[in-house]
């Protein structure tokens, strides 16, 4: 064994491979490394080929594949074929195998064939069948050489596949793994070191997924808390004015009207402070806005007119809570307050294909073109904003239109519908909508 793996022998192998461009080389050993044992032979022909990763063509070899062909085996194959003739195999001008008796060149039919890689076959026939013997021998030797090469290729392919397959599998796993779904991570039986690497990767991905889920849960709780706070807000000025109306009615002895106003205000506060869910039906949202509009009418009486149209079949559509009242409050503050009486509010609810729509129109002063452009520009920037930035822009206690749009965008993303425009005669119309869930 020491002779077989000696540094001197490996230097010879690598030197020969370098001369042959690293593809393969042949070595001949007439003294077998087992010559001092009972398995001694007359030597062998060794074909050595480096085993390389098919994906890294010019890298260092993963190892060397060496196939031995016993000279005794070759002799046993050739002897029955040459009859009384003589066959000799030469390697680099030196005879390494003689089969049969060499009776000289007199009366003999002699053939010499260079088969490459330093090997040469010399055949002599001493009878009329010499040509046939030479041909058959050459064919047999060619078949033997072919079988050796095929065996080398098959063994090399198997070795390379075993080494590279788990690496390619791990590479594909790294490329295709999604943090949203790590259930497909599986461990394959492979080389121990590669298996350990894959197990480490799987553990890292599962830890990352757990961390992401925890972060998403915390952000969701933060958004929900902010949403509930916005949902619960009621304009303090409106409450103050309503209480003043109740006081005035009581002073005038209008006890039933004072009771009705108190009940409507109580219903509105109860609706806005319901923390059990963030969605409601469109009919429930309409009931709340009706209470609000009635309270406004108690204050302005004949100077305030409202109209509500709810398309048939839309009542059970689920929408975010408390989105119509802020739109009406916005219309009163920024449009009707700048216009003469009577004030008019029109609310229209309808469904088109798979989306619901709500329009709030007024007959006030009307929105300026510059304000429309500013609102639409801010809406466009939402696409590039993170969830934290959107939540940060939500203002508790604020009744701006942007609060409604941010809430709608968080809920519906790109399925949100919005438009705002100045009416042909006077006033403003705001339209919002979303996907029916």
C-alpha positions in Angstrom: 0.0 0.0 0.0 2.8 2.4 0.8 4.3 1.8 -2.7 0.9 2.3 -4.3 0.1 5.7 -2.7 3.7 7.0 -2.5 4.5 10.6 -3.3 6.8 9.5 -6.1 4.0 7.6 -7.8 1.5 10.5 -7.4 4.0 12.9 -8.8 4.3 10.7 -11.8 0.5 10.5 -12.2 0.0 14.3 -12.0 2.9 14.9 -14.3 1.5 12.7 -16.9 -2.0 14.2 -16.6 -0.5 17.7 -17.0 1.2 16.5 -20.3 -2.2 15.2 -21.5 -4.1 18.4 -20.6 -5.6 16.8 -17.5 -7.9 14.4 -19.4 -6.4 10.9 -18.7 -3.2 9.0 -18.8 -1.9 5.5 -19.0 0.7 3.9 -16.8 2.4 0.5 -17.2 3.7 -1.5 -14.2 5.5 -4.8 -15.0 6.2 -5.3 -11.4 3.0 -5.6 -9.5 2.7 -3.9 -6.1 1.5 -7.2 -4.7 4.6 -9.1 -6.0 5.5 -10.3 -2.5 2.1 -11.8 -1.9 0.2 -14.8 -3.2 -1.8 -12.5 -5.5 1.3 -11.5 -7.6 0.8 -10.9 -11.3 3.1 -10.1 -14.2 2.0 -6.5 -14.0 -0.9 -4.4 -15.3 -1.9 -1.4 -17.4 -3.4 1.4 -15.4 -5.6 4.1 -16.8 -5.9 7.1 -14.6 -8.5 9.9 -15.0 -9.2 12.9 -12.7 -12.7 13.1 -11.3 -14.0 16.7 -11.6 -17.3 18.5 -10.8 -19.1 19.0 -14.0 -20.1 22.5 -12.9 -16.5 23.6 -12.1 -14.6 22.5 -15.2 -11.2 24.0 -14.4 -11.1 23.5 -10.7 -8.9 21.1 -8.7 -9.9 17.4 -9.1 -12.2 15.9 -6.5 -10.1 12.7 -6.8 -8.6 10.2 -9.3 -10.2 7.2 -10.8 -7.8 4.4 -11.7 -8.7 1.2 -13.6 -6.3 -1.7 -13.8 -6.1 -4.2 -16.6 -4.0 -7.3 -15.8 -1.3 -8.2 -18.3 -2.1 -11.9 -17.5 -5.7 -11.2 -18.4 -4.8 -9.8 -21.7 -2.5 -12.7 -22.4 -5.2 -15.2 -21.6 -7.6 -13.5 -24.1 -5.0 -13.3 -26.9 -3.4 -16.7 -26.7 -6.4 -18.7 -28.2 -6.6 -16.3 -31.1 -3.1 -16.2 -32.5 -2.5 -20.0 -32.8 1.1 -20.6 -33.7 1.8 -16.9 -34.3 3.3 -14.3 -32.0 1.8 -11.1 -30.5 3.7 -8.5 -28.6 2.5 -5.2 -26.9 5.1 -2.4 -26.6 4.7 0.6 -24.4 7.0 3.6 -25.2 9.3 1.2 -27.2 9.6 -1.3 -24.4 8.0 -4.8 -24.6 5.6 -5.3 -21.8 3.8 -8.5 -23.0 4.8 -11.4 -25.3 2.3 -14.0 -26.4 3.4 -17.1 -28.3 6.7 -18.0 -29.8 8.7 -15.5 -31.8 10.4 -17.5 -34.6 11.8 -14.5 -36.3 10.6 -12.7 -39.4 11.5 -15.3 -42.0 8.3 -16.6 -43.7 6.1 -14.6 -41.3 3.4 -12.2 -42.1 4.1 -9.2 -39.7 1.9 -6.3 -38.8 2.7 -3.3 -36.5 -0.1 -1.1 -35.3 0.3 2.1 -33.2 -2.9 2.4 -31.1 -1.9 5.7 -29.4 -0.9 6.8 -25.9 2.5 5.1 -26.4 1.1 1.6 -27.1 2.1 -0.5 -30.1 0.9 -4.0 -31.1 3.2 -6.2 -33.2 1.7 -9.4 -34.7 3.3 -12.2 -36.6 1.6 -15.0 -38.4 3.3 -18.1 -39.7 0.4 -19.6 -41.6 -2.2 -18.8 -44.3 -4.6 -17.6 -41.7 -2.3 -14.8 -40.5 -4.3 -11.9 -41.8 -7.5 -13.2 -40.2 -5.7 -13.7 -36.8 -4.2 -10.2 -36.9 -7.6 -8.6 -37.7 -9.5 -10.5 -35.0 -6.8 -9.7 -32.5 -6.9 -6.0 -33.3 -10.7 -6.0 -33.0 -10.6 -7.7 -29.6 -8.0 -5.3 -28.3 -10.1 -2.4 -29.6 -13.2 -3.8 -27.8 -11.2 -4.2 -24.6 -10.0 -0.6 -24.7 -13.5 0.6 -25.4 -14.9 -1.3 -22.5 -12.2 0.3 -20.2 -13.1 3.8 -21.4 -16.9 3.2 -20.9 -16.3 1.8 -17.5 -14.3 4.8 -16.5 -17.0 7.2 -17.8 -19.8 5.4 -15.9 -17.9 5.3 -12.7 -16.9 8.9 -13.0 -20.4 10.0 -13.7 -21.7 8.1 -10.6 -19.1 9.6 -8.3 -19.6 13.1 -9.6 -23.4 12.8 -9.3 -23.2 11.6 -5.7 -21.0 14.6 -4.8 -22.7 17.3 -6.8 -26.4 16.3 -6.5 -26.9 17.4 -2.9 -25.0 20.6 -3.5 -27.3 21.5 -6.5 -30.3 20.5 -4.4 -29.2 22.8 -1.6 -28.6 25.6 -4.1 -32.1 25.3 -5.6 -33.5 25.2 -2.1 -31.8 28.5 -1.2 -33.0 30.1 -4.4 -36.7 29.0 -4.1 -37.3 29.2 -0.4 -40.0 31.7 0.6 -40.3 33.0 4.2 -44.1 32.8 3.9 -43.9 29.1 3.5 -41.0 27.0 5.0 -43.1 23.8 5.2 -41.5 22.5 2.1 -38.0 22.4 3.7 -37.0 18.8 3.6 -33.8 17.0 4.5 -32.2 14.7 2.0 -29.8 11.9 2.7 -26.4 12.9 1.4 -22.8 13.5 2.4 -22.7 14.3 6.1 -21.1 17.7 5.8 -23.7 18.8 3.2 -26.5 17.4 5.3 -25.4 19.4 8.3 -25.2 22.6 6.1 -28.8 22.0 4.9 -30.0 21.4 8.4 -28.4 24.7 9.5 -30.1 26.5 6.6 -33.5 24.9 7.4 -33.2 26.0 11.0 -32.2 29.5 10.0 -35.2 29.9 7.7 -37.6 28.7 10.4 -36.1 31.1 12.9 -36.5 33.9 10.3 -40.1 33.0 9.6 -40.9 33.0 13.4 -39.3 36.4 13.7 -41.2 37.8 10.7 -44.5 36.4 12.0 -43.8 38.0 15.4 -43.0 41.4 13.8 -46.1 41.2 11.6 -48.3 40.4 14.6 -47.0 43.3 16.6 -47.5 45.7 13.6 -51.0 44.3 13.1 -51.9 44.9 16.8 -50.6 48.5 16.4 -52.6 49.1 13.3 -55.8 47.6 14.9 -55.4 49.8 18.0 -54.9 52.9 15.8 -58.0 52.0 13.7 -60.2 51.5 16.8 -59.1 54.8 18.2 -60.0 56.5 14.9 -63.3 54.6 14.8 -64.2 55.7 18.3 -63.7 59.4 17.7 -66.7 61.8 17.6 -66.3 65.5 17.0 -66.4 67.2 20.4 -67.9 70.3 18.8 -70.7 68.3 17.5 -71.4 66.7 20.9 -71.3 70.2 22.5 -73.8 71.5 19.9 -76.1 68.5 20.4 -76.1 68.9 24.1 -77.0 72.6 23.6 -79.9 71.5 21.5 -81.1 69.1 24.2 -80.8 71.8 26.8 -82.8 74.3 24.6 -85.5 71.7 23.9 -85.8 71.0 27.6 -86.1 74.7 28.4 -88.9 75.0 25.9 -90.7 72.0 27.3 -90.1 69.8 24.2 -89.4 66.8 26.4 -90.1 64.2 23.7 -87.9 65.9 21.2 -85.2 66.2 23.8 -85.5 62.5 24.5 -85.3 61.7 20.8 -82.2 63.8 20.4 -80.6 62.1 23.4 -81.4 58.7 22.1 -79.8 59.5 18.7 -76.7 60.8 20.3 -76.4 57.8 22.5 -76.9 55.5 19.5 -74.1 57.3 17.6 -71.7 57.1 20.6 -72.5 53.4 21.1 -71.9 52.7 17.4 -68.5 54.5 17.3 -67.3 52.9 20.5 -68.0 49.3 19.5 -64.5 47.6 19.7 -65.6 44.1 18.8 -64.9 44.5 15.1 -63.6 47.0 12.5 -66.2 46.1 9.8 -69.9 46.5 9.6 -72.7 46.2 7.0 -73.5 49.1 4.7 -77.1 49.2 6.2 -75.7 49.6 9.7 -73.4 52.4 8.5 -76.4 54.1 6.9 -78.4 53.8 10.2 -75.6 55.6 12.0 -75.3 58.4 9.4 -79.1 58.9 9.5 -78.9 59.6 13.3 -76.1 62.1 12.6 -78.0 63.9 9.8 -81.2 64.1 12.0 -79.2 65.7 14.7 -77.7 68.2 12.2 -81.3 68.9 11.0 -82.4 69.5 14.6 -79.9 72.3 14.7 -80.4 73.9 11.3 -84.0 72.9 10.8 -85.3 74.0 7.3 -81.8 75.3 6.3 -80.5 71.7 6.1 -81.8 69.0 3.7 -80.4 65.5 3.2 -81.1 62.6 0.8 -79.9 59.0 1.0 -80.2 56.4 -1.7 -79.2 52.8 -1.0 -79.3 50.5 -4.0 -81.2 47.2 -3.5 -79.0 44.3 -2.5 -76.2 46.5 -1.1 -77.4 46.5 2.5 -75.4 43.4 3.6 -72.1 44.4 1.9 -69.2 44.5 4.5 -67.4 47.9 4.7 -65.0 49.5 7.2 -66.8 51.1 10.2 -67.3 54.8 10.5 -66.3 56.0 7.1 -69.5 57.9 5.9 -69.9 60.2 8.9 -66.4 61.7 8.5 -67.1 62.4 4.8 -70.3 64.3 5.8 -68.5 66.2 8.5 -65.8 67.1 6.0 -68.5 68.4 3.6 -70.1 70.6 6.3 -66.8 72.0 7.5 -65.0 72.7 4.3 -67.8 73.3 1.7 -71.2 74.0 3.2 -69.9 76.4 5.8 -68.7 78.7 3.0 -72.1 78.6 1.2 -75.5 80.2 1.7 -78.5 78.3 3.1 -80.2 75.9 2.5 -77.5 73.3 2.7 -77.9 70.0 0.9 -76.2 66.6 1.4 -76.8 63.6 -0.9 -75.5 60.1 -0.1 -75.7 57.4 -2.8 -74.6 53.8 -2.2 -74.4 51.3 -5.1 -72.6 48.2 -6.4 -70.9 47.6 -9.7 -69.5 44.2 -10.6 -67.4 43.1 -7.6 -67.0 46.5 -5.8 -69.1 48.7 -3.6 -69.3 52.5 -4.0 -70.4 55.4 -1.8 -70.8 59.0 -3.1 -71.2 62.0 -0.8 -72.3 65.3 -2.6 -73.0 68.8 -1.3 -74.1 72.1 -2.7 -71.4 74.1 -0.9 -68.6 76.4 -2.2 -66.9 73.5 -4.0 -63.3 72.3 -3.8 -60.5 74.2 -5.6 -58.5 72.4 -8.3 -55.2 72.9 -6.4 -56.7 71.0 -3.4 -57.9 68.2 -5.7 -54.3 67.8 -7.1 -52.8 67.9 -3.6 -55.1 65.1 -2.4 -54.4 62.9 -5.4 -50.7 63.4 -5.1 -50.7 62.4 -1.4 -52.8 59.4 -2.4 -50.3 58.3 -5.1 -47.5 58.4 -2.5 -49.2 55.8 -0.4 -48.0 53.1 -2.8 -44.4 53.8 -1.8 -45.1 54.1 1.9 -44.5 51.4 4.5 -47.2 50.3 6.9 -45.5 52.2 9.7 -45.5 55.4 7.7 -49.2 55.0 6.9 -50.1 54.4 10.5 -47.9 57.3 11.6 -49.9 59.6 9.3 -53.2 58.6 10.9 -54.3 61.5 13.2 -56.3 60.7 16.3 -58.9 63.5 16.8 -58.5 64.6 13.2 -61.4 64.4 10.7 -59.5 65.0 7.5 -60.3 63.2 4.3 -56.7 61.7 4.4 -57.6 59.7 7.5 -60.4 58.0 5.6 -58.1 57.4 2.6 -55.3 55.9 4.7 -57.7 53.6 6.5 -59.2 52.5 3.1 -55.8 51.9 1.6 -54.6 49.8 4.6 -57.8 47.7 4.2 -58.0 47.4 0.4 -54.6 48.3 -1.0 -54.8 48.6 -4.8 -58.5 47.5 -4.8 -59.5 50.8 -3.2 -61.5 53.3 -5.3 -61.4 57.1 -4.8 -62.3 60.2 -6.7 -63.1 63.8 -5.8 -64.3 66.5 -8.1 -66.2 69.8 -8.2 -69.8 69.6 -9.3 -71.0 71.3 -12.5 -73.1 73.9 -10.7 -71.7 74.1 -7.2 -70.5 71.9 -4.4 -68.2 68.9 -4.2 -68.6 65.1 -4.7 -66.4 62.5 -2.9 -66.5 58.9 -4.0 -65.0 55.9 -2.2 -65.2 52.2 -2.8 -63.6 48.8 -2.3 -63.7 45.1 -3.2 -66.8 43.2 -1.9 -65.5 40.6 0.5 
